[in-house]
Amino acid sequence: MQKREQGKLGGASGGSATQTPKRGRPFGSVNNSTGLSSATADSVAPQYLLGPSLQVHSSFAEQNNKRIVLALQSGLKSELTWALNTLTLLSFKEKDEMRRDATPLAKIPGLLDALLQVIDDWRDMALPRELQRAPRVRTLGTNTPVSGFGNEYEALGVIDAPSHPGSGSVPSNPEASSQKSMVSHHPSEWWFDEDGLFNLDEEGRSEKQQCAVAASNVIRNFSFMPDNEVIMAQHRHCLETVFQCVEDHNTGDEELVTNALETIVNLAPLLDLRIFSSSKPSYIKITEKRAVQAIMGILCSSVKTWNCAAAELLGRLIINPDNEPFLLAFAPQIYKRLVDLLSVPAIDAQAAAVGALYNLSEVNMDCRLKLASERWAVDRLLKVIRTPHPVHEVCRKSALILESLVGEPQNKALLLAYENAFSEILFSDSRQSDTFARILFELTSKPNNKVAAAQGIWGM
């Protein structure tokens, strides 16, 4: 519990040295030790940084913050494109030292909600047609020659005017109906279309989708900035939107799902799932159970990078004790899938699974008992150590997981079958020798010491 509290405090401390690293941080983002002044460092990009460098003065955001928000809210194509392109540039930050005066954009009033509205607008359009609301049957004034709903076209004998759903009248001339199907719609007749006022063609839908992806990319960039973490982790609309994107990973845009997933992973150390049942205003009815189910759907998907992100997300969420009741309800499925990831040849999948299992094994005794009884769990943890994994920290955490498992008396009978494997690693791997020495000592010397102590205390 002490380790979990330290991890929680480290995640909430902002830019502390023990903060959980962000996903996607560029390599080489370390302090420049060449002795250059801060002015030189701000004006010249170091050569060892990967990717492009960008210098944007903070006064630009200060002078245009209202215009950016209004452009997003306007819905106009040109304004929306300008706002998203500007935010993409302003939210890109390669290194903290490169832009000391960067504006925390999530603190601009209305900006985060305006971005979320762009995503919500696309998601409302992207629903399958069978789930969309059916056209309303218009019965008002159906018996009058001019109703205000388009019946006046048929009543006045206009041939080339199309009828609309719910009009209740059919033209008597079949030739007129065939001619109507061939005549192009007049611009003034667009509101008679079946899909209603905001109908868009395929080109318009594609543009809306691109805007939603761009908005999700900006929100993802926001989540990398320490100044934005607390605001975004406590913004219910933001969390509901990204969790809904993750939930619809089978039908949604892949880039939109990836951006939403990385946003949640970045905010996970500060995320409390109880926010979905709080008194804050809700835009999308996401519950704690539904949020965990969305994570499980990503964890069991066929995309390896999503599996790794979901495993890392579970490992970060469980650090907060308030999230335990919601995550432990899915413990059997979580353990089984994480153990499956240990068998994947990809080293990043193994690292993510070990990291999540390491935090889960520190929760309580029940977690350690269920993990030890999971088939192939111990074998695959030993395989990670024997291979060994290129990152030494992964091997060390695998050994510590085994040490936590062997600390429970109920697991000793199960782990005694691996005594020879433990002894082999003890003598062959000098870096893990201390850990496996403690494992063998706990496993073989006085195997019933805890039971005997309990008998002596309670007089059994």
TILUMDREN-788184 format. One record per residue (C-alpha): residue number from 1; residue in three letters; y, x, z. Coordinates in nm, 3 decimals. Layout:
N
BAGU  seq  type    north     east       up
BAGU  NUM   ALA        Y        X        Z
...
This chain:
460
BAGU  seq  type    north     east       up
BAGU    1   MET    0.000    0.000    0.000
BAGU    2   GLN    0.232    0.291    0.067
BAGU    3   LYS    0.187    0.412   -0.292
BAGU    4   ARG    0.258    0.068   -0.431
BAGU    5   GLU    0.575    0.030   -0.222
BAGU    6   GLN    0.695    0.371   -0.336
BAGU    7   GLY    0.630    0.272   -0.698
BAGU    8   LYS    0.822   -0.050   -0.650
BAGU    9   LEU    1.117    0.130   -0.495
BAGU   10   GLY    1.110    0.388   -0.771
BAGU   11   GLY    1.121    0.117   -1.037
BAGU   12   ALA    1.419   -0.047   -0.871
BAGU   13   SER    1.616    0.268   -0.823
BAGU   14   GLY    1.754    0.274   -1.177
BAGU   15   GLY    1.779    0.629   -1.304
BAGU   16   SER    1.586    0.801   -1.026
BAGU   17   ALA    1.347    1.081   -1.105
BAGU   18   THR    1.044    0.875   -1.001
BAGU   19   GLN    1.124    0.582   -1.226
BAGU   20   THR    0.845    0.455   -1.445
BAGU   21   PRO    0.898    0.607   -1.789
BAGU   22   LYS    1.007    0.378   -2.067
BAGU   23   ARG    0.798    0.313   -2.373
BAGU   24   GLY    0.930    0.473   -2.687
BAGU   25   ARG    1.151    0.736   -2.524
BAGU   26   PRO    1.209    1.015   -2.776
BAGU   27   PHE    1.057    1.353   -2.708
BAGU   28   GLY    1.294    1.629   -2.609
BAGU   29   SER    1.521    1.398   -2.408
BAGU   30   VAL    1.572    1.655   -2.135
BAGU   31   ASN    1.887    1.806   -1.994
BAGU   32   ASN    2.041    2.069   -2.217
BAGU   33   SER    2.021    2.403   -2.038
BAGU   34   THR    2.212    2.607   -2.293
BAGU   35   GLY    2.525    2.610   -2.079
BAGU   36   LEU    2.735    2.397   -2.316
BAGU   37   SER    3.010    2.185   -2.172
BAGU   38   SER    2.981    1.808   -2.165
BAGU   39   ALA    3.241    1.777   -2.441
BAGU   40   THR    3.038    2.001   -2.668
BAGU   41   ALA    2.719    1.812   -2.584
BAGU   42   ASP    2.889    1.483   -2.670
BAGU   43   SER    3.014    1.605   -3.006
BAGU   44   VAL    2.720    1.810   -3.129
BAGU   45   ALA    2.369    1.665   -3.145
BAGU   46   PRO    2.096    1.903   -3.020
BAGU   47   GLN    1.862    2.023   -3.291
BAGU   48   TYR    1.546    1.959   -3.093
BAGU   49   LEU    1.598    1.581   -3.075
BAGU   50   LEU    1.388    1.369   -3.305
BAGU   51   GLY    1.542    1.095   -3.515
BAGU   52   PRO    1.901    1.026   -3.619
BAGU   53   SER    2.201    1.076   -3.395
BAGU   54   LEU    2.487    0.827   -3.371
BAGU   55   GLN    2.828    0.848   -3.205
BAGU   56   VAL    3.001    0.517   -3.128
BAGU   57   HIS    3.307    0.500   -2.908
BAGU   58   SER    3.292    0.249   -2.625
BAGU   59   SER    3.635    0.108   -2.713
BAGU   60   PHE    3.482   -0.050   -3.023
BAGU   61   ALA    3.258   -0.272   -2.812
BAGU   62   GLU    3.543   -0.350   -2.572
BAGU   63   GLN    3.773   -0.459   -2.853
BAGU   64   ASN    3.512   -0.658   -3.046
BAGU   65   ASN    3.286   -0.802   -2.775
BAGU   66   LYS    3.427   -1.155   -2.810
BAGU   67   ARG    3.409   -1.139   -3.189
BAGU   68   ILE    3.045   -1.028   -3.173
BAGU   69   VAL    2.948   -1.319   -2.949
BAGU   70   LEU    3.138   -1.571   -3.161
BAGU   71   ALA    2.982   -1.433   -3.479
BAGU   72   LEU    2.634   -1.482   -3.332
BAGU   73   GLN    2.716   -1.834   -3.223
BAGU   74   SER    2.871   -1.931   -3.556
BAGU   75   GLY    2.544   -1.921   -3.752
BAGU   76   LEU    2.726   -1.810   -4.064
BAGU   77   LYS    2.524   -1.568   -4.271
BAGU   78   SER    2.793   -1.305   -4.319
BAGU   79   GLU    2.911   -1.315   -3.957
BAGU   80   LEU    2.559   -1.313   -3.820
BAGU   81   THR    2.463   -1.015   -4.036
BAGU   82   TRP    2.771   -0.822   -3.927
BAGU   83   ALA    2.709   -0.893   -3.559
BAGU   84   LEU    2.341   -0.794   -3.568
BAGU   85   ASN    2.412   -0.474   -3.762
BAGU   86   THR    2.689   -0.383   -3.517
BAGU   87   LEU    2.470   -0.450   -3.214
BAGU   88   THR    2.185   -0.250   -3.362
BAGU   89   LEU    2.415    0.050   -3.391
BAGU   90   LEU    2.576    0.004   -3.051
BAGU   91   SER    2.246   -0.049   -2.869
BAGU   92   PHE    2.086    0.262   -3.017
BAGU   93   LYS    2.106    0.547   -2.768
BAGU   94   GLU    1.898    0.857   -2.821
BAGU   95   LYS    1.981    1.035   -2.500
BAGU   96   ASP    2.181    0.951   -2.189
BAGU   97   GLU    2.395    1.263   -2.214
BAGU   98   MET    2.494    1.188   -2.573
BAGU   99   ARG    2.689    0.873   -2.483
BAGU  100   ARG    2.808    0.880   -2.125
BAGU  101   ASP    3.061    0.604   -2.192
BAGU  102   ALA    2.814    0.361   -2.351
BAGU  103   THR    2.894   -0.001   -2.270
BAGU  104   PRO    2.615   -0.201   -2.100
BAGU  105   LEU    2.610   -0.469   -2.367
BAGU  106   ALA    2.399   -0.713   -2.169
BAGU  107   LYS    2.696   -0.754   -1.931
BAGU  108   ILE    2.920   -0.896   -2.204
BAGU  109   PRO    2.955   -1.268   -2.124
BAGU  110   GLY    2.737   -1.483   -2.346
BAGU  111   LEU    2.594   -1.199   -2.555
BAGU  112   LEU    2.237   -1.212   -2.432
BAGU  113   ASP    2.223   -1.591   -2.460
BAGU  114   ALA    2.367   -1.576   -2.812
BAGU  115   LEU    2.096   -1.329   -2.918
BAGU  116   LEU    1.826   -1.542   -2.761
BAGU  117   GLN    1.957   -1.845   -2.947
BAGU  118   VAL    1.904   -1.661   -3.277
BAGU  119   ILE    1.539   -1.609   -3.186
BAGU  120   ASP    1.498   -1.965   -3.058
BAGU  121   ASP    1.642   -2.106   -3.382
BAGU  122   TRP    1.382   -1.919   -3.587
BAGU  123   ARG    1.099   -2.019   -3.354
BAGU  124   ASP    1.197   -2.385   -3.387
BAGU  125   MET    1.174   -2.350   -3.764
BAGU  126   ALA    0.852   -2.150   -3.758
BAGU  127   LEU    0.650   -2.427   -3.592
BAGU  128   PRO    0.360   -2.556   -3.802
BAGU  129   ARG    0.454   -2.867   -3.997
BAGU  130   GLU    0.193   -3.079   -3.819
BAGU  131   LEU    0.362   -3.003   -3.487
BAGU  132   GLN    0.710   -3.095   -3.605
BAGU  133   ARG    0.866   -3.426   -3.515
BAGU  134   ALA    0.799   -3.695   -3.772
BAGU  135   PRO    1.094   -3.848   -3.959
BAGU  136   ARG    1.253   -4.135   -3.769
BAGU  137   VAL    1.201   -4.474   -3.932
BAGU  138   ARG    1.546   -4.620   -3.997
BAGU  139   THR    1.539   -4.997   -3.963
BAGU  140   LEU    1.904   -5.065   -3.887
BAGU  141   GLY    2.053   -5.280   -4.164
BAGU  142   THR    1.742   -5.288   -4.383
BAGU  143   ASN    1.811   -5.652   -4.479
BAGU  144   THR    2.169   -5.586   -4.588
BAGU  145   PRO    2.267   -5.463   -4.937
BAGU  146   VAL    2.468   -5.170   -4.796
BAGU  147   SER    2.324   -5.024   -4.477
BAGU  148   GLY    2.484   -4.682   -4.456
BAGU  149   PHE    2.144   -4.512   -4.478
BAGU  150   GLY    2.123   -4.480   -4.854
BAGU  151   ASN    2.004   -4.828   -4.947
BAGU  152   GLU    2.331   -4.888   -5.129
BAGU  153   TYR    2.203   -4.667   -5.413
BAGU  154   GLU    1.915   -4.901   -5.488
BAGU  155   ALA    2.126   -5.209   -5.420
BAGU  156   LEU    2.394   -5.101   -5.665
BAGU  157   GLY    2.136   -5.002   -5.929
BAGU  158   VAL    2.199   -4.627   -5.930
BAGU  159   ILE    1.912   -4.472   -6.124
BAGU  160   ASP    1.939   -4.102   -6.052
BAGU  161   ALA    1.983   -4.129   -5.674
BAGU  162   PRO    1.669   -4.036   -5.477
BAGU  163   SER    1.544   -4.257   -5.202
BAGU  164   HIS    1.499   -4.119   -4.855
BAGU  165   PRO    1.229   -4.172   -4.593
BAGU  166   GLY    1.263   -4.495   -4.405
BAGU  167   SER    1.480   -4.667   -4.660
BAGU  168   GLY    1.242   -4.960   -4.679
BAGU  169   SER    1.306   -5.036   -5.046
BAGU  170   VAL    1.129   -4.932   -5.364
BAGU  171   PRO    1.297   -4.928   -5.704
BAGU  172   SER    1.165   -5.200   -5.931
BAGU  173   ASN    1.184   -4.993   -6.249
BAGU  174   PRO    0.892   -4.745   -6.279
BAGU  175   GLU    1.073   -4.555   -6.552
BAGU  176   ALA    1.366   -4.506   -6.322
BAGU  177   SER    1.137   -4.360   -6.053
BAGU  178   SER    0.985   -4.112   -6.298
BAGU  179   GLN    1.332   -4.019   -6.417
BAGU  180   LYS    1.446   -3.963   -6.059
BAGU  181   SER    1.169   -3.709   -6.001
BAGU  182   MET    1.296   -3.506   -6.293
BAGU  183   VAL    1.667   -3.518   -6.208
BAGU  184   SER    1.793   -3.240   -5.981
BAGU  185   HIS    1.946   -3.337   -5.650
BAGU  186   HIS    2.321   -3.361   -5.637
BAGU  187   PRO    2.482   -3.148   -5.362
BAGU  188   SER    2.609   -3.463   -5.193
BAGU  189   GLU    2.251   -3.591   -5.156
BAGU  190   TRP    2.111   -3.300   -4.951
BAGU  191   TRP    2.104   -3.497   -4.627
BAGU  192   PHE    1.846   -3.738   -4.768
BAGU  193   ASP    1.575   -3.469   -4.771
BAGU  194   GLU    1.270   -3.526   -4.555
BAGU  195   ASP    1.323   -3.230   -4.320
BAGU  196   GLY    1.664   -3.351   -4.210
BAGU  197   LEU    2.005   -3.196   -4.175
BAGU  198   PHE    1.911   -2.829   -4.142
BAGU  199   ASN    1.646   -2.801   -4.407
BAGU  200   LEU    1.608   -2.449   -4.554
BAGU  201   ASP    1.421   -2.319   -4.854
BAGU  202   GLU    1.187   -2.020   -4.842
BAGU  203   GLU    1.472   -1.776   -4.895
BAGU  204   GLY    1.665   -1.925   -4.607
BAGU  205   ARG    1.361   -1.917   -4.381
BAGU  206   SER    1.307   -1.552   -4.466
BAGU  207   GLU    1.667   -1.472   -4.377
BAGU  208   LYS    1.635   -1.657   -4.047
BAGU  209   GLN    1.319   -1.463   -3.970
BAGU  210   GLN    1.489   -1.131   -4.041
BAGU  211   CYS    1.776   -1.228   -3.813
BAGU  212   ALA    1.534   -1.316   -3.533
BAGU  213   VAL    1.354   -0.983   -3.569
BAGU  214   ALA    1.687   -0.797   -3.567
BAGU  215   ALA    1.795   -0.985   -3.254
BAGU  216   SER    1.467   -0.902   -3.080
BAGU  217   ASN    1.516   -0.537   -3.172
BAGU  218   VAL    1.861   -0.538   -3.010
BAGU  219   ILE    1.720   -0.699   -2.695
BAGU  220   ARG    1.446   -0.434   -2.691
BAGU  221   ASN    1.712   -0.163   -2.714
BAGU  222   PHE    1.896   -0.325   -2.424
BAGU  223   SER    1.585   -0.296   -2.208
BAGU  224   PHE    1.592    0.084   -2.240
BAGU  225   MET    1.935    0.103   -2.073
BAGU  226   PRO    1.914    0.129   -1.692
BAGU  227   ASP    2.236   -0.071   -1.651
BAGU  228   ASN    2.075   -0.370   -1.822
BAGU  229   GLU    1.740   -0.376   -1.641
BAGU  230   VAL    1.833   -0.587   -1.339
BAGU  231   ILE    2.030   -0.839   -1.544
BAGU  232   MET    1.754   -0.887   -1.799
BAGU  233   ALA    1.473   -0.898   -1.540
BAGU  234   GLN    1.655   -1.180   -1.359
BAGU  235   HIS    1.754   -1.370   -1.675
BAGU  236   ARG    1.506   -1.656   -1.699
BAGU  237   HIS    1.595   -1.755   -2.055
BAGU  238   CYS    1.537   -1.396   -2.172
BAGU  239   LEU    1.197   -1.375   -2.002
BAGU  240   GLU    1.091   -1.717   -2.128
BAGU  241   THR    1.180   -1.628   -2.485
BAGU  242   VAL    0.999   -1.292   -2.491
BAGU  243   PHE    0.691   -1.435   -2.317
BAGU  244   GLN    0.679   -1.719   -2.568
BAGU  245   CYS    0.692   -1.469   -2.854
BAGU  246   VAL    0.404   -1.279   -2.694
BAGU  247   GLU    0.213   -1.602   -2.639
BAGU  248   ASP    0.226   -1.686   -3.011
BAGU  249   HIS    0.105   -1.344   -3.126
BAGU  250   ASN   -0.158   -1.503   -3.352
BAGU  251   THR    0.095   -1.696   -3.559
BAGU  252   GLY    0.426   -1.517   -3.498
BAGU  253   ASP    0.590   -1.227   -3.677
BAGU  254   GLU    0.419   -0.901   -3.575
BAGU  255   GLU    0.742   -0.706   -3.537
BAGU  256   LEU    0.891   -0.984   -3.326
BAGU  257   VAL    0.585   -0.979   -3.101
BAGU  258   THR    0.597   -0.600   -3.070
BAGU  259   ASN    0.965   -0.599   -2.974
BAGU  260   ALA    0.911   -0.874   -2.717
BAGU  261   LEU    0.610   -0.696   -2.569
BAGU  262   GLU    0.793   -0.364   -2.533
BAGU  263   THR    1.085   -0.545   -2.372
BAGU  264   ILE    0.855   -0.691   -2.106
BAGU  265   VAL    0.691   -0.353   -2.046
BAGU  266   ASN    1.030   -0.191   -1.989
BAGU  267   LEU    1.136   -0.464   -1.746
BAGU  268   ALA    0.797   -0.488   -1.571
BAGU  269   PRO    0.881   -0.270   -1.264
BAGU  270   LEU    1.158   -0.518   -1.174
BAGU  271   LEU    0.985   -0.834   -1.296
BAGU  272   ASP    0.889   -1.105   -1.048
BAGU  273   LEU    0.677   -1.378   -1.205
BAGU  274   ARG    0.800   -1.628   -0.948
BAGU  275   ILE    1.120   -1.658   -1.151
BAGU  276   PHE    0.939   -1.912   -1.371
BAGU  277   SER    0.919   -2.152   -1.076
BAGU  278   SER    1.265   -2.078   -0.939
BAGU  279   SER    1.568   -2.307   -0.942
BAGU  280   LYS    1.730   -2.120   -1.232
BAGU  281   PRO    1.784   -2.331   -1.544
BAGU  282   SER    1.483   -2.330   -1.776
BAGU  283   TYR    1.497   -2.349   -2.156
BAGU  284   ILE    1.125   -2.309   -2.228
BAGU  285   LYS    0.865   -2.441   -1.986
BAGU  286   ILE    0.687   -2.113   -1.911
BAGU  287   THR    0.486   -2.101   -1.586
BAGU  288   GLU    0.346   -1.801   -1.401
BAGU  289   LYS   -0.006   -1.887   -1.516
BAGU  290   ARG    0.104   -1.929   -1.875
BAGU  291   ALA    0.283   -1.592   -1.866
BAGU  292   VAL   -0.031   -1.413   -1.743
BAGU  293   GLN   -0.238   -1.596   -2.004
BAGU  294   ALA   -0.001   -1.465   -2.271
BAGU  295   ILE   -0.059   -1.111   -2.144
BAGU  296   MET   -0.434   -1.166   -2.147
BAGU  297   GLY   -0.415   -1.290   -2.505
BAGU  298   ILE   -0.244   -0.966   -2.608
BAGU  299   LEU   -0.491   -0.761   -2.403
BAGU  300   CYS   -0.784   -0.918   -2.588
BAGU  301   SER   -0.624   -0.908   -2.933
BAGU  302   SER   -0.745   -0.694   -3.220
BAGU  303   VAL   -0.432   -0.477   -3.238
BAGU  304   LYS   -0.484   -0.152   -3.048
BAGU  305   THR   -0.117   -0.084   -2.977
BAGU  306   TRP   -0.081   -0.431   -2.826
BAGU  307   ASN   -0.388   -0.367   -2.609
BAGU  308   CYS   -0.233   -0.047   -2.475
BAGU  309   ALA    0.099   -0.217   -2.404
BAGU  310   ALA   -0.069   -0.508   -2.227
BAGU  311   ALA   -0.276   -0.271   -2.010
BAGU  312   GLU    0.036   -0.076   -1.921
BAGU  313   LEU    0.216   -0.402   -1.844
BAGU  314   LEU   -0.057   -0.517   -1.605
BAGU  315   GLY   -0.048   -0.183   -1.426
BAGU  316   ARG    0.328   -0.212   -1.374
BAGU  317   LEU    0.328   -0.579   -1.271
BAGU  318   ILE    0.065   -0.533   -1.001
BAGU  319   ILE    0.289   -0.282   -0.822
BAGU  320   ASN    0.496   -0.577   -0.702
BAGU  321   PRO    0.291   -0.756   -0.430
BAGU  322   ASP    0.459   -1.085   -0.520
BAGU  323   ASN    0.278   -1.081   -0.855
BAGU  324   GLU   -0.069   -1.036   -0.702
BAGU  325   PRO   -0.168   -1.405   -0.668
BAGU  326   PHE   -0.100   -1.473   -1.035
BAGU  327   LEU   -0.271   -1.160   -1.171
BAGU  328   LEU   -0.575   -1.155   -0.943
BAGU  329   ALA   -0.670   -1.504   -1.060
BAGU  330   PHE   -0.765   -1.335   -1.389
BAGU  331   ALA   -0.920   -1.027   -1.224
BAGU  332   PRO   -1.272   -1.058   -1.377
BAGU  333   GLN   -1.133   -1.078   -1.732
BAGU  334   ILE   -0.884   -0.798   -1.664
BAGU  335   TYR   -1.148   -0.557   -1.531
BAGU  336   LYS   -1.388   -0.631   -1.813
BAGU  337   ARG   -1.128   -0.573   -2.084
BAGU  338   LEU   -0.987   -0.258   -1.924
BAGU  339   VAL   -1.335   -0.111   -1.895
BAGU  340   ASP   -1.389   -0.192   -2.262
BAGU  341   LEU   -1.070   -0.002   -2.346
BAGU  342   LEU   -1.213    0.303   -2.169
BAGU  343   SER   -1.478    0.323   -2.441
BAGU  344   VAL   -1.221    0.324   -2.725
BAGU  345   PRO   -1.197    0.671   -2.882
BAGU  346   ALA   -0.816    0.653   -2.889
BAGU  347   ILE   -0.671    0.861   -2.606
BAGU  348   ASP   -0.371    0.633   -2.559
BAGU  349   ALA   -0.596    0.332   -2.496
BAGU  350   GLN   -0.793    0.527   -2.236
BAGU  351   ALA   -0.474    0.643   -2.067
BAGU  352   ALA   -0.334    0.289   -2.047
BAGU  353   ALA   -0.660    0.150   -1.909
BAGU  354   VAL   -0.693    0.423   -1.645
BAGU  355   GLY   -0.333    0.375   -1.536
BAGU  356   ALA   -0.383    0.002   -1.490
BAGU  357   LEU   -0.717    0.044   -1.308
BAGU  358   TYR   -0.560    0.305   -1.079
BAGU  359   ASN   -0.295    0.058   -0.960
BAGU  360   LEU   -0.540   -0.232   -0.939
BAGU  361   SER   -0.783   -0.030   -0.726
BAGU  362   GLU   -0.508    0.021   -0.466
BAGU  363   VAL   -0.443   -0.351   -0.413
BAGU  364   ASN   -0.719   -0.458   -0.174
BAGU  365   MET   -1.086   -0.426   -0.093
BAGU  366   ASP   -1.185   -0.716   -0.318
BAGU  367   CYS   -1.042   -0.537   -0.621
BAGU  368   ARG   -1.242   -0.224   -0.546
BAGU  369   LEU   -1.562   -0.423   -0.499
BAGU  370   LYS   -1.520   -0.612   -0.827
BAGU  371   LEU   -1.432   -0.298   -1.019
BAGU  372   ALA   -1.735   -0.108   -0.887
BAGU  373   SER   -1.966   -0.397   -0.979
BAGU  374   GLU   -1.825   -0.414   -1.333
BAGU  375   ARG   -2.086   -0.285   -1.577
BAGU  376   TRP   -2.016    0.058   -1.729
BAGU  377   ALA   -1.702    0.107   -1.518
BAGU  378   VAL   -1.822    0.418   -1.334
BAGU  379   ASP   -1.997    0.561   -1.642
BAGU  380   ARG   -1.685    0.539   -1.855
BAGU  381   LEU   -1.460    0.679   -1.585
BAGU  382   LEU   -1.693    0.977   -1.563
BAGU  383   LYS   -1.689    1.010   -1.941
BAGU  384   VAL   -1.308    1.031   -1.939
BAGU  385   ILE   -1.333    1.319   -1.690
BAGU  386   ARG   -1.619    1.498   -1.867
BAGU  387   THR   -1.474    1.481   -2.218
BAGU  388   PRO   -1.206    1.567   -2.079
BAGU  389   HIS   -0.896    1.363   -2.162
BAGU  390   PRO   -0.616    1.579   -2.312
BAGU  391   VAL   -0.374    1.463   -2.040
BAGU  392   HIS   -0.482    1.604   -1.706
BAGU  393   GLU   -0.310    1.323   -1.513
BAGU  394   VAL   -0.550    1.071   -1.671
BAGU  395   CYS   -0.850    1.270   -1.549
BAGU  396   ARG   -0.698    1.301   -1.203
BAGU  397   LYS   -0.639    0.926   -1.177
BAGU  398   SER   -0.994    0.857   -1.295
BAGU  399   ALA   -1.127    1.075   -1.014
BAGU  400   LEU   -0.900    0.903   -0.762
BAGU  401   ILE   -1.029    0.564   -0.876
BAGU  402   LEU   -1.383    0.678   -0.804
BAGU  403   GLU   -1.269    0.804   -0.464
BAGU  404   SER   -1.119    0.463   -0.385
BAGU  405   LEU   -1.441    0.290   -0.489
BAGU  406   VAL   -1.664    0.511   -0.279
BAGU  407   GLY   -1.443    0.446    0.025
BAGU  408   GLU   -1.587    0.093    0.054
BAGU  409   PRO   -1.922    0.082    0.238
BAGU  410   GLN   -2.049   -0.198    0.012
BAGU  411   ASN   -2.013    0.029   -0.292
BAGU  412   LYS   -2.205    0.327   -0.156
BAGU  413   ALA   -2.549    0.199   -0.252
BAGU  414   LEU   -2.425    0.145   -0.607
BAGU  415   LEU   -2.254    0.484   -0.637
BAGU  416   LEU   -2.541    0.686   -0.489
BAGU  417   ALA   -2.706    0.665   -0.831
BAGU  418   TYR   -2.426    0.892   -0.964
BAGU  419   GLU   -2.466    1.161   -0.697
BAGU  420   ASN   -2.597    1.419   -0.946
BAGU  421   ALA   -2.310    1.348   -1.188
BAGU  422   PHE   -2.058    1.390   -0.908
BAGU  423   SER   -2.218    1.720   -0.806
BAGU  424   GLU   -2.211    1.848   -1.163
BAGU  425   ILE   -1.839    1.781   -1.198
BAGU  426   LEU   -1.779    1.936   -0.856
BAGU  427   PHE   -1.914    2.273   -0.972
BAGU  428   SER   -1.799    2.261   -1.335
BAGU  429   ASP   -1.440    2.132   -1.312
BAGU  430   SER   -1.223    2.334   -1.077
BAGU  431   ARG   -0.926    2.098   -1.109
BAGU  432   GLN   -1.128    1.798   -0.988
BAGU  433   SER   -1.345    1.984   -0.737
BAGU  434   ASP   -1.146    1.881   -0.431
BAGU  435   THR   -1.158    1.512   -0.520
BAGU  436   PHE   -1.531    1.512   -0.593
BAGU  437   ALA   -1.598    1.711   -0.277
BAGU  438   ARG   -1.439    1.429   -0.080
BAGU  439   ILE   -1.636    1.174   -0.282
BAGU  440   LEU   -1.968    1.345   -0.206
BAGU  441   PHE   -1.877    1.388    0.158
BAGU  442   GLU   -1.794    1.019    0.192
BAGU  443   LEU   -2.103    0.922   -0.006
BAGU  444   THR   -2.370    1.137    0.157
BAGU  445   SER   -2.264    1.241    0.506
BAGU  446   LYS   -2.304    0.966    0.764
BAGU  447   PRO   -2.343    0.690    0.509
BAGU  448   ASN   -2.322    0.421    0.779
BAGU  449   ASN   -2.041    0.571    0.983
BAGU  450   LYS   -1.804    0.278    0.931
BAGU  451   VAL   -2.075    0.025    1.008
BAGU  452   ALA   -2.170    0.217    1.323
BAGU  453   ALA   -1.807    0.231    1.433
BAGU  454   ALA   -1.775   -0.142    1.388
BAGU  455   GLN   -2.092   -0.199    1.592
BAGU  456   GLY   -1.957    0.019    1.871
BAGU  457   ILE   -1.625   -0.161    1.882
BAGU  458   TRP   -1.752   -0.518    1.868
BAGU  459   GLY   -2.075   -0.457    2.061
BAGU  460   MET   -2.298   -0.583    1.782
